[in-house]
C-alpha cells in the first residue's frame, strides 16, 4: 500500500469535478521521436486544453471547493501556469482571483492571466518573492491562499493524469515527469505506484533549479539561494517538507538535466512531433538525451506539461 497525503478514491472522484475539457488528454506513441531517441516514446499531451497546461486539473478542484464553501475570492503566487489555470477556473465559477508573479515571468503567461480577468500583481525577484507577497495579500484581505503542491487538491487534480496513464501502463517501462514543486510528480507517482507498481517513476529537474531533486537525493529539505534555468515553471528554491515526504514514497529516481539538453528536447519535439512546448515540458526528452543507454529499447512515457511560451524566446532557443 502506497502511503502519502493523497487518496486514490478522492483522485477517482476528482474526475467528476474537473471540467471534461481537461480530461483524457491525448496519449500516443510518437515513432519519429522514438527513432531519434533509441527507445519507444509515448507522449501524454497536457497542452491541448484552454490553459495549455496540466494545472487546471488542480485549480478546478480548488475553485469548486471554494465556491462550495461560499468563498468569493482567492490569491496565488505563480510562475505563470498556476495563475492562468486559477484565473480560468475562478472565472468559470465567479471567483475573484488575484495572481502574484515575478516581472521576469514569460509575457505570454502574464498576458493570458490578464485576459481572463484576474488581478495581476508583479513583484521584483523570483517565485519565492511572489509567494511572500501572496501570503501577505491573503492575510490582509482574508481570502484563501492557493498553494501549488502544498494544497492537496493541486496534487490530486494532477494525479488524474496518472489514472489515464495507468490505463495503458502495462506497456510502459518508465514514466518521465517534470519536477518543480512536486504536485504532478507526487500525484502521478502515487497513482502509478498504487495501480502499476512495476512502472519506474522518474522525476526530471533542471540542473539550474535543483532544490527538490537534491532534497530527494539527500532525503531532507535542501533549499537553494537562486535558480538559473529557462524552465521557469519548475524553478522553485524552497521545497515543501510534506511534498518531499510524498515524493520520497513514490519516486524511483530524480535526475538533473542541463540547459542544452532542455533546448535540444524542445527542438526535437518541434521537429519530430510538431509540438511547440515550454522548457519544462521538454525535461523528459532531455533526460533520455542525457542517458540514452539507460532507456535504450525501453518504452517510456513523458508528460508534456505546458506550452505557454514566449515566441521570441522560443525562436532564440530552437533557432527557428
TORKOL-4160 file (C-alpha; in steps of 0.2 Angstrom, whole numbers, padded with zeros to 4 digits, m for minus):
320
<pt num="1" X="0000" Y="0000" Z="0000"/>
<pt num="2" X="0007" Y="0017" Z="m0005"/>
<pt num="3" X="0005" Y="0029" Z="0010"/>
<pt num="4" X="0006" Y="0048" Z="0005"/>
<pt num="5" X="m0006" Y="0063" Z="0008"/>
<pt num="6" X="m0015" Y="0058" Z="m0007"/>
<pt num="7" X="m0030" Y="0046" Z="m0008"/>
<pt num="8" X="m0035" Y="0035" Z="m0023"/>
<pt num="9" X="m0054" Y="0036" Z="m0020"/>
<pt num="10" X="m0053" Y="0055" Z="m0019"/>
<pt num="11" X="m0042" Y="0055" Z="m0035"/>
<pt num="12" X="m0055" Y="0045" Z="m0044"/>
<pt num="13" X="m0069" Y="0056" Z="m0038"/>
<pt num="14" X="m0060" Y="0071" Z="m0044"/>
<pt num="15" X="m0063" Y="0067" Z="m0062"/>
<pt num="16" X="m0081" Y="0071" Z="m0059"/>
<pt num="17" X="m0077" Y="0089" Z="m0053"/>
<pt num="18" X="m0064" Y="0093" Z="m0066"/>
<pt num="19" X="m0071" Y="0101" Z="m0082"/>
<pt num="20" X="m0070" Y="0087" Z="m0095"/>
<pt num="21" X="m0061" Y="0098" Z="m0107"/>
<pt num="22" X="m0045" Y="0095" Z="m0096"/>
<pt num="23" X="m0048" Y="0076" Z="m0095"/>
<pt num="24" X="m0042" Y="0061" Z="m0106"/>
<pt num="25" X="m0029" Y="0071" Z="m0115"/>
<pt num="26" X="m0020" Y="0063" Z="m0130"/>
<pt num="27" X="m0008" Y="0049" Z="m0126"/>
<pt num="28" X="0000" Y="0041" Z="m0141"/>
<pt num="29" X="0016" Y="0033" Z="m0147"/>
<pt num="30" X="0027" Y="0045" Z="m0157"/>
<pt num="31" X="0038" Y="0034" Z="m0168"/>
<pt num="32" X="0048" Y="0048" Z="m0176"/>
<pt num="33" X="0053" Y="0054" Z="m0158"/>
<pt num="34" X="0057" Y="0036" Z="m0153"/>
<pt num="35" X="0068" Y="0033" Z="m0168"/>
<pt num="36" X="0078" Y="0049" Z="m0164"/>
<pt num="37" X="0080" Y="0044" Z="m0145"/>
<pt num="38" X="0083" Y="0025" Z="m0147"/>
<pt num="39" X="0068" Y="0019" Z="m0137"/>
<pt num="40" X="0049" Y="0018" Z="m0139"/>
<pt num="41" X="0041" Y="0035" Z="m0133"/>
<pt num="42" X="0023" Y="0039" Z="m0129"/>
<pt num="43" X="0018" Y="0057" Z="m0126"/>
<pt num="44" X="0005" Y="0062" Z="m0114"/>
<pt num="45" X="m0001" Y="0079" Z="m0121"/>
<pt num="46" X="m0006" Y="0091" Z="m0107"/>
<pt num="47" X="m0006" Y="0106" Z="m0118"/>
<pt num="48" X="m0022" Y="0103" Z="m0128"/>
<pt num="49" X="m0034" Y="0112" Z="m0117"/>
<pt num="50" X="m0039" Y="0131" Z="m0114"/>
<pt num="51" X="m0025" Y="0135" Z="m0102"/>
<pt num="52" X="m0011" Y="0125" Z="m0111"/>
<pt num="53" X="m0005" Y="0116" Z="m0096"/>
<pt num="54" X="m0010" Y="0102" Z="m0083"/>
<pt num="55" X="m0013" Y="0115" Z="m0069"/>
<pt num="56" X="m0031" Y="0117" Z="m0072"/>
<pt num="57" X="m0034" Y="0099" Z="m0066"/>
<pt num="58" X="m0030" Y="0105" Z="m0049"/>
<pt num="59" X="m0037" Y="0123" Z="m0049"/>
<pt num="60" X="m0054" Y="0115" Z="m0055"/>
<pt num="61" X="m0054" Y="0106" Z="m0038"/>
<pt num="62" X="m0048" Y="0121" Z="m0028"/>
<pt num="63" X="m0061" Y="0133" Z="m0036"/>
<pt num="64" X="m0075" Y="0120" Z="m0034"/>
<pt num="65" X="m0071" Y="0118" Z="m0016"/>
<pt num="66" X="m0070" Y="0137" Z="m0013"/>
<pt num="67" X="m0087" Y="0140" Z="m0021"/>
<pt num="68" X="m0095" Y="0126" Z="m0011"/>
<pt num="69" X="m0089" Y="0134" Z="0005"/>
<pt num="70" X="m0096" Y="0151" Z="m0001"/>
<pt num="71" X="m0079" Y="0159" Z="m0004"/>
<pt num="72" X="m0079" Y="0173" Z="m0017"/>
<pt num="73" X="m0060" Y="0176" Z="m0019"/>
<pt num="74" X="m0043" Y="0168" Z="m0020"/>
<pt num="75" X="m0025" Y="0173" Z="m0022"/>
<pt num="76" X="m0010" Y="0163" Z="m0028"/>
<pt num="77" X="0008" Y="0165" Z="m0032"/>
<pt num="78" X="0013" Y="0158" Z="m0049"/>
<pt num="79" X="0027" Y="0156" Z="m0061"/>
<pt num="80" X="0013" Y="0158" Z="m0074"/>
<pt num="81" X="0003" Y="0142" Z="m0077"/>
<pt num="82" X="m0005" Y="0140" Z="m0060"/>
<pt num="83" X="m0011" Y="0158" Z="m0060"/>
<pt num="84" X="m0018" Y="0156" Z="m0078"/>
<pt num="85" X="m0027" Y="0140" Z="m0073"/>
<pt num="86" X="m0034" Y="0148" Z="m0057"/>
<pt num="87" X="m0040" Y="0163" Z="m0067"/>
<pt num="88" X="m0049" Y="0151" Z="m0079"/>
<pt num="89" X="m0057" Y="0140" Z="m0065"/>
<pt num="90" X="m0061" Y="0156" Z="m0055"/>
<pt num="91" X="m0069" Y="0165" Z="m0069"/>
<pt num="92" X="m0080" Y="0149" Z="m0073"/>
<pt num="93" X="m0086" Y="0149" Z="m0055"/>
<pt num="94" X="m0087" Y="0168" Z="m0051"/>
<pt num="95" X="m0072" Y="0169" Z="m0040"/>
<pt num="96" X="m0061" Y="0185" Z="m0039"/>
<pt num="97" X="m0044" Y="0179" Z="m0042"/>
<pt num="98" X="m0028" Y="0188" Z="m0039"/>
<pt num="99" X="m0011" Y="0181" Z="m0046"/>
<pt num="100" X="0006" Y="0187" Z="m0040"/>
<pt num="101" X="0020" Y="0184" Z="m0051"/>
<pt num="102" X="0038" Y="0189" Z="m0055"/>
<pt num="103" X="0041" Y="0203" Z="m0068"/>
<pt num="104" X="0053" Y="0190" Z="m0076"/>
<pt num="105" X="0039" Y="0178" Z="m0079"/>
<pt num="106" X="0035" Y="0175" Z="m0098"/>
<pt num="107" X="0025" Y="0189" Z="m0105"/>
<pt num="108" X="0014" Y="0176" Z="m0114"/>
<pt num="109" X="0008" Y="0169" Z="m0097"/>
<pt num="110" X="0005" Y="0186" Z="m0089"/>
<pt num="111" X="m0005" Y="0192" Z="m0104"/>
<pt num="112" X="m0016" Y="0177" Z="m0104"/>
<pt num="113" X="m0019" Y="0179" Z="m0085"/>
<pt num="114" X="m0025" Y="0197" Z="m0088"/>
<pt num="115" X="m0036" Y="0192" Z="m0102"/>
<pt num="116" X="m0045" Y="0180" Z="m0091"/>
<pt num="117" X="m0050" Y="0195" Z="m0079"/>
<pt num="118" X="m0038" Y="0191" Z="m0064"/>
<pt num="119" X="m0030" Y="0204" Z="m0055"/>
<pt num="120" X="m0011" Y="0203" Z="m0058"/>
<pt num="121" X="0002" Y="0210" Z="m0046"/>
<pt num="122" X="0020" Y="0209" Z="m0052"/>
<pt num="123" X="0035" Y="0209" Z="m0040"/>
<pt num="124" X="0054" Y="0210" Z="m0042"/>
<pt num="125" X="0063" Y="0194" Z="m0039"/>
<pt num="126" X="0058" Y="0176" Z="m0041"/>
<pt num="127" X="0043" Y="0165" Z="m0037"/>
<pt num="128" X="0048" Y="0164" Z="m0019"/>
<pt num="129" X="0046" Y="0183" Z="m0018"/>
<pt num="130" X="0030" Y="0182" Z="m0026"/>
<pt num="131" X="0024" Y="0169" Z="m0014"/>
<pt num="132" X="0029" Y="0180" Z="0001"/>
<pt num="133" X="0018" Y="0194" Z="m0007"/>
<pt num="134" X="0003" Y="0182" Z="m0010"/>
<pt num="135" X="0004" Y="0177" Z="0008"/>
<pt num="136" X="0003" Y="0195" Z="0013"/>
<pt num="137" X="m0012" Y="0198" Z="0002"/>
<pt num="138" X="m0021" Y="0183" Z="0009"/>
<pt num="139" X="m0019" Y="0189" Z="0026"/>
<pt num="140" X="m0024" Y="0207" Z="0023"/>
<pt num="141" X="m0040" Y="0203" Z="0013"/>
<pt num="142" X="m0045" Y="0187" Z="0022"/>
<pt num="143" X="m0045" Y="0176" Z="0007"/>
<pt num="144" X="m0039" Y="0159" Z="0003"/>
<pt num="145" X="m0021" Y="0157" Z="m0002"/>
<pt num="146" X="m0019" Y="0143" Z="m0015"/>
<pt num="147" X="m0003" Y="0135" Z="m0014"/>
<pt num="148" X="0003" Y="0123" Z="m0028"/>
<pt num="149" X="0009" Y="0106" Z="m0021"/>
<pt num="150" X="0005" Y="0110" Z="m0003"/>
<pt num="151" X="m0014" Y="0111" Z="m0006"/>
<pt num="152" X="m0019" Y="0093" Z="m0009"/>
<pt num="153" X="m0031" Y="0097" Z="m0022"/>
<pt num="154" X="m0017" Y="0103" Z="m0034"/>
<pt num="155" X="m0009" Y="0086" Z="m0031"/>
<pt num="156" X="m0024" Y="0075" Z="m0033"/>
<pt num="157" X="m0030" Y="0085" Z="m0048"/>
<pt num="158" X="m0014" Y="0082" Z="m0056"/>
<pt num="159" X="m0015" Y="0064" Z="m0051"/>
<pt num="160" X="m0029" Y="0061" Z="m0063"/>
<pt num="161" X="m0016" Y="0061" Z="m0076"/>
<pt num="162" X="m0009" Y="0045" Z="m0068"/>
<pt num="163" X="m0026" Y="0037" Z="m0069"/>
<pt num="164" X="m0026" Y="0040" Z="m0088"/>
<pt num="165" X="m0008" Y="0034" Z="m0089"/>
<pt num="166" X="m0012" Y="0018" Z="m0079"/>
<pt num="167" X="m0025" Y="0013" Z="m0092"/>
<pt num="168" X="m0010" Y="0009" Z="m0103"/>
<pt num="169" X="0004" Y="0007" Z="m0091"/>
<pt num="170" X="0006" Y="m0011" Z="m0094"/>
<pt num="171" X="0016" Y="m0007" Z="m0109"/>
<pt num="172" X="0027" Y="0007" Z="m0101"/>
<pt num="173" X="0043" Y="0003" Z="m0093"/>
<pt num="174" X="0045" Y="0021" Z="m0086"/>
<pt num="175" X="0036" Y="0037" Z="m0085"/>
<pt num="176" X="0046" Y="0054" Z="m0085"/>
<pt num="177" X="0038" Y="0068" Z="m0075"/>
<pt num="178" X="0044" Y="0086" Z="m0074"/>
<pt num="179" X="0048" Y="0091" Z="m0056"/>
<pt num="180" X="0046" Y="0108" Z="m0048"/>
<pt num="181" X="0035" Y="0110" Z="m0033"/>
<pt num="182" X="0030" Y="0092" Z="m0034"/>
<pt num="183" X="0011" Y="0092" Z="m0037"/>
<pt num="184" X="0012" Y="0082" Z="m0054"/>
<pt num="185" X="0026" Y="0071" Z="m0048"/>
<pt num="186" X="0018" Y="0066" Z="m0032"/>
<pt num="187" X="0001" Y="0065" Z="m0040"/>
<pt num="188" X="0005" Y="0054" Z="m0055"/>
<pt num="189" X="0018" Y="0044" Z="m0045"/>
<pt num="190" X="0005" Y="0040" Z="m0031"/>
<pt num="191" X="m0007" Y="0033" Z="m0044"/>
<pt num="192" X="0006" Y="0023" Z="m0054"/>
<pt num="193" X="0014" Y="0016" Z="m0038"/>
<pt num="194" X="m0003" Y="0010" Z="m0032"/>
<pt num="195" X="m0010" Y="0003" Z="m0049"/>
<pt num="196" X="0006" Y="m0001" Z="m0059"/>
<pt num="197" X="0020" Y="m0003" Z="m0046"/>
<pt num="198" X="0032" Y="m0010" Z="m0059"/>
<pt num="199" X="0032" Y="0006" Z="m0069"/>
<pt num="200" X="0048" Y="0016" Z="m0065"/>
<pt num="201" X="0043" Y="0034" Z="m0059"/>
<pt num="202" X="0057" Y="0046" Z="m0064"/>
<pt num="203" X="0057" Y="0064" Z="m0060"/>
<pt num="204" X="0067" Y="0077" Z="m0070"/>
<pt num="205" X="0073" Y="0094" Z="m0065"/>
<pt num="206" X="0085" Y="0107" Z="m0072"/>
<pt num="207" X="0102" Y="0107" Z="m0066"/>
<pt num="208" X="0100" Y="0126" Z="m0063"/>
<pt num="209" X="0085" Y="0123" Z="m0051"/>
<pt num="210" X="0089" Y="0108" Z="m0042"/>
<pt num="211" X="0081" Y="0110" Z="m0025"/>
<pt num="212" X="0068" Y="0096" Z="m0025"/>
<pt num="213" X="0080" Y="0084" Z="m0033"/>
<pt num="214" X="0094" Y="0087" Z="m0021"/>
<pt num="215" X="0081" Y="0085" Z="m0007"/>
<pt num="216" X="0075" Y="0069" Z="m0014"/>
<pt num="217" X="0093" Y="0063" Z="m0015"/>
<pt num="218" X="0098" Y="0068" Z="0002"/>
<pt num="219" X="0081" Y="0063" Z="0010"/>
<pt num="220" X="0079" Y="0080" Z="0018"/>
<pt num="221" X="0074" Y="0098" Z="0013"/>
<pt num="222" X="0088" Y="0106" Z="0003"/>
<pt num="223" X="0085" Y="0124" Z="m0002"/>
<pt num="224" X="0095" Y="0135" Z="m0014"/>
<pt num="225" X="0099" Y="0153" Z="m0014"/>
<pt num="226" X="0095" Y="0156" Z="m0033"/>
<pt num="227" X="0090" Y="0147" Z="m0049"/>
<pt num="228" X="0097" Y="0148" Z="m0066"/>
<pt num="229" X="0086" Y="0140" Z="m0079"/>
<pt num="230" X="0075" Y="0144" Z="m0094"/>
<pt num="231" X="0062" Y="0131" Z="m0087"/>
<pt num="232" X="0053" Y="0144" Z="m0076"/>
<pt num="233" X="0039" Y="0133" Z="m0072"/>
<pt num="234" X="0050" Y="0122" Z="m0061"/>
<pt num="235" X="0062" Y="0135" Z="m0054"/>
<pt num="236" X="0057" Y="0134" Z="m0035"/>
<pt num="237" X="0070" Y="0136" Z="m0022"/>
<pt num="238" X="0062" Y="0130" Z="m0006"/>
<pt num="239" X="0054" Y="0113" Z="m0006"/>
<pt num="240" X="0039" Y="0110" Z="0005"/>
<pt num="241" X="0043" Y="0096" Z="0018"/>
<pt num="242" X="0026" Y="0087" Z="0016"/>
<pt num="243" X="0028" Y="0086" Z="m0003"/>
<pt num="244" X="0045" Y="0079" Z="m0001"/>
<pt num="245" X="0039" Y="0066" Z="0010"/>
<pt num="246" X="0026" Y="0061" Z="m0003"/>
<pt num="247" X="0040" Y="0061" Z="m0017"/>
<pt num="248" X="0051" Y="0050" Z="m0007"/>
<pt num="249" X="0037" Y="0037" Z="m0006"/>
<pt num="250" X="0033" Y="0037" Z="m0025"/>
<pt num="251" X="0048" Y="0042" Z="m0035"/>
<pt num="252" X="0060" Y="0029" Z="m0040"/>
<pt num="253" X="0073" Y="0042" Z="m0046"/>
<pt num="254" X="0076" Y="0060" Z="m0048"/>
<pt num="255" X="0088" Y="0067" Z="m0061"/>
<pt num="256" X="0095" Y="0084" Z="m0066"/>
<pt num="257" X="0097" Y="0089" Z="m0084"/>
<pt num="258" X="0107" Y="0103" Z="m0092"/>
<pt num="259" X="0100" Y="0118" Z="m0101"/>
<pt num="260" X="0107" Y="0112" Z="m0118"/>
<pt num="261" X="0098" Y="0096" Z="m0116"/>
<pt num="262" X="0082" Y="0105" Z="m0112"/>
<pt num="263" X="0084" Y="0116" Z="m0128"/>
<pt num="264" X="0088" Y="0101" Z="m0138"/>
<pt num="265" X="0072" Y="0092" Z="m0132"/>
<pt num="266" X="0061" Y="0107" Z="m0137"/>
<pt num="267" X="0069" Y="0107" Z="m0154"/>
<pt num="268" X="0066" Y="0088" Z="m0156"/>
<pt num="269" X="0048" Y="0089" Z="m0150"/>
<pt num="270" X="0046" Y="0103" Z="m0164"/>
<pt num="271" X="0055" Y="0093" Z="m0177"/>
<pt num="272" X="0049" Y="0076" Z="m0173"/>
<pt num="273" X="0032" Y="0078" Z="m0166"/>
<pt num="274" X="0026" Y="0095" Z="m0172"/>
<pt num="275" X="0024" Y="0102" Z="m0155"/>
<pt num="276" X="0029" Y="0119" Z="m0148"/>
<pt num="277" X="0031" Y="0117" Z="m0129"/>
<pt num="278" X="0039" Y="0127" Z="m0115"/>
<pt num="279" X="0055" Y="0121" Z="m0107"/>
<pt num="280" X="0048" Y="0112" Z="m0093"/>
<pt num="281" X="0038" Y="0101" Z="m0105"/>
<pt num="282" X="0054" Y="0095" Z="m0113"/>
<pt num="283" X="0063" Y="0089" Z="m0097"/>
<pt num="284" X="0058" Y="0071" Z="m0100"/>
<pt num="285" X="0065" Y="0071" Z="m0118"/>
<pt num="286" X="0081" Y="0079" Z="m0110"/>
<pt num="287" X="0083" Y="0065" Z="m0098"/>
<pt num="288" X="0083" Y="0052" Z="m0112"/>
<pt num="289" X="0095" Y="0063" Z="m0122"/>
<pt num="290" X="0107" Y="0063" Z="m0107"/>
<pt num="291" X="0107" Y="0045" Z="m0103"/>
<pt num="292" X="0102" Y="0035" Z="m0119"/>
<pt num="293" X="0109" Y="0019" Z="m0113"/>
<pt num="294" X="0098" Y="0019" Z="m0098"/>
<pt num="295" X="0082" Y="0020" Z="m0109"/>
<pt num="296" X="0088" Y="0010" Z="m0125"/>
<pt num="297" X="0075" Y="m0002" Z="m0131"/>
<pt num="298" X="0063" Y="0003" Z="m0117"/>
<pt num="299" X="0045" Y="0010" Z="m0118"/>
<pt num="300" X="0045" Y="0027" Z="m0109"/>
<pt num="301" X="0030" Y="0039" Z="m0107"/>
<pt num="302" X="0034" Y="0058" Z="m0105"/>
<pt num="303" X="0021" Y="0070" Z="m0099"/>
<pt num="304" X="0021" Y="0086" Z="m0109"/>
<pt num="305" X="0015" Y="0098" Z="m0095"/>
<pt num="306" X="0014" Y="0115" Z="m0104"/>
<pt num="307" X="0015" Y="0126" Z="m0119"/>
<pt num="308" X="0014" Y="0144" Z="m0113"/>
<pt num="309" X="0030" Y="0150" Z="m0120"/>
<pt num="310" X="0035" Y="0167" Z="m0127"/>
<pt num="311" X="0038" Y="0165" Z="m0146"/>
<pt num="312" X="0053" Y="0177" Z="m0147"/>
<pt num="313" X="0062" Y="0167" Z="m0133"/>
<pt num="314" X="0056" Y="0151" Z="m0141"/>
<pt num="315" X="0064" Y="0156" Z="m0158"/>
<pt num="316" X="0080" Y="0160" Z="m0149"/>
<pt num="317" X="0081" Y="0144" Z="m0141"/>
<pt num="318" X="0077" Y="0132" Z="m0155"/>
<pt num="319" X="0084" Y="0144" Z="m0168"/>
<pt num="320" X="0069" Y="0144" Z="m0179"/>
